[in-house]
Amino acid sequence: MSFFKDLSLSAFTAGFVAVLVGFTSSVAIVFQAAQAFGATPEVAASWMWALGIGMGLASALPSLWWKKPVMIAWSTPGAAVLAVAGVGHGMGEAVGAFIVCALLIVLAGATGWFERVMNRIPMAIASALLAGVLARFGLAAFTAAQTALPLVLLMLGTYLLGKRMLPRYAVPLTLLVAIVFVAARGELAWSRVHFTLTWPVFTMPVFSWQAVVSLALPLFVVTMASQNLPGVAAIRAAGYGELPVSRLITLSGLATLVLAPFGAFALNLSAITAAICMGREAHEDPARRYTAAVSCGAIYVVIGLFGAAVTGLLTAFPKELVAAIAGLALLGTIGSGLAAAVREESHREAALITFLVTLSGVTLLGVGSAFWGVVAGAVALAVQRLGRRPAKASAGKDFAASGNIAPDTSSSNMAASPGARKTP
């Protein structure tokens, strides 16, 4: 099978790091959301089963089919909305809201309207959006030094030496050294690990207009604006613009629809973990980076089957280790995103506004900063262009067609589109 020929240690490690970062950074929010609806321990475990199976299969199977990395994740801002808005609603109403949200996501994908919106966003704005989303993880890697200075310094030193001597294995080497270090210091919480199989629990959906208004619609809005929007930016910035965005959106909606009765509240395109698996650190060859996404998907399936055990294993790592490995793994992507955002002087100021608003983490009307960053950048760009003659070519169309923000000629994470012909 070609997958095993294409698989490498760096790709598998990228998949593992993606799971580690994506899971540990937000699993607590998911449990809070489940508890807001009065979930029993069995129902909460079923949520992890549904999310793990959904994310795993929806990531691994399309990646194997298209031989390109497809990354699906749960909606972290959606879970945060549910944790707050879920109080007063039963689990049946929650499942009904999940189904309505899933249908809206399928509609957004099947009609193609979301992709058409994305195609109108200039490359500089999209690059700034992605850089702003990821920069918070880069900052967290170094603020972790306030509570774990020896660990962060060791990881930074290992990463820099690895980039100099073994650039392909810099991230795996850094992760290995960090795990050995914290294990030697007795900082791994092994007591959290309990090996038990997780069984799905079916909940009959209950549909009410109150749940649709207070749960389904906010869940849909934040998932599309705060998750799918930067997710598309990540795909195109990494050079995989030929991936069918509308079909992927539809796929995530269908997966949510099938698994909603078991606790899958909203599945969507990933941005942070996608940047890890689609970047140069996963593999030098863009055509083989799909193995990182497949590895990530396989690990998610294991999480679904052994939810309690794997949850305990992943959360056993110190939070500083998770923050540091995420930031270091994303350095190249952040740098390339910023470089592409400010390359053209005509878009530079609007791109910087997008970057800063996104980086701020501001939430207005329940919608996250990724959406407002794009809005602020688009408004700034519109004001700058007011009264000027329109450009001959559409930047958004150029971006949609090429999917590239930087040629694959440097140490950046942004590779040229796989299969694209290089120009001198």
Salt bridges, closest charged atoms under 4 A:
ASP6 OD1 - ARG288 NE 3.75
GLU93 OE1 - HIS89 ND1 3.30
GLU115 OE2 - ARG236 NH2 3.79
GLU187 OE2 - ARG185 NE 2.92
GLU242 OE2 - LYS68 NZ 3.84
GLU281 OE2 - LYS163 NZ 3.24
GLU284 OE1 - ARG280 NH1 2.78
GLU320 OE2 - LYS319 NZ 3.40
GLU344 OE1 - HIS347 ND1 3.83
ASP408 OD1 - ARG280 NH2 1.97
